[in-house]
Amino acid sequence: MKQHKNINGWLGLIVVASLVGLILHQAVLVRPVGFQKSTVDSPKKFKIVSSLSVYGEMAQAVVGKYGEVVNIVGPHNGDPHDFEPTLQTAKTYAQADLMISNGGGYDEWAYNLSAAHAKTPQIEVSRLVNYQEGDNEHFWYRPQIAQVVTAALVQQLSRQDGQHQAYYQRRAQNYLATLAPLQQIRDDIKPQLEGKMILTTEPVYDNAFYGWSVHIGDQKFAQAVEAGNDPSPQAIEQWHRALKKRQVSLVVENTQTTNRITQQAVKKAHQAGVPVVAVTEAQPAGKNYYQWQMDILQSIKTGLEA
Ligand SMILES: [Zn+2]
């Protein structure tokens, strides 16, 4: 069952509390070995924990040699919706100097673990983008998200380590410069999609069209898939009808969540000659943020031009 839960209630807190309790218990039994105080020769490194690898990459880009980032969910462990924190996850949070979470109910476990260490500085991306209940919370697909997140990182790291502010600023600028081609390709695609209709198998990529006048067609299909349910016959019928009427310019398929019904829906799109772009919920293995986003945008551009 995969769902964006906004209220996890007491259960999450109890799980976190017992995980934290276990750590404290272990800390008494096992004395840390090889613990070193920071010296001039080996300056203290920030320990940053990021719930999602996409924000972890941005954090590492900004913090550079002054920090180490641990990503909890990334290419190695599947769908972020299904992630369950372990004792090791709780330990990582307990040791962190800075925590980054997506927020908006997406990574509720990260929210709970962060809340258990309320004194540790935190960056919650949902706050940076002024998330409102009901907004799509796959924030990393928003066009300007790297600018927003790196700015928050520079600000927060400088607050904790003012000495290296210029270093963090420079690193953020350099990182953003490497992403500039993403904006160029978006500018190429935008006029081809404005005023057009898109269908999605799941509302994962919708934020990529944030601020554009793109119409995302009947969403009951996508919402059902996201909730882990089969789309209703009516939702499937709507999908087919829109394709048959040639109203659809692009279909977005989340290849990380497919089933017989989504495959059938995508097949209908192919038959109707509508370009289909594959997207994923989590960062794919072997691709950094830039490559991940660029490959998707490139395939949209190619599809629209075909
Ligand atoms: Zn999702």
Residues whose N, C-alpha, C, O or C-beta is under 5 A from the ligand:
A	BS01	ZN	none
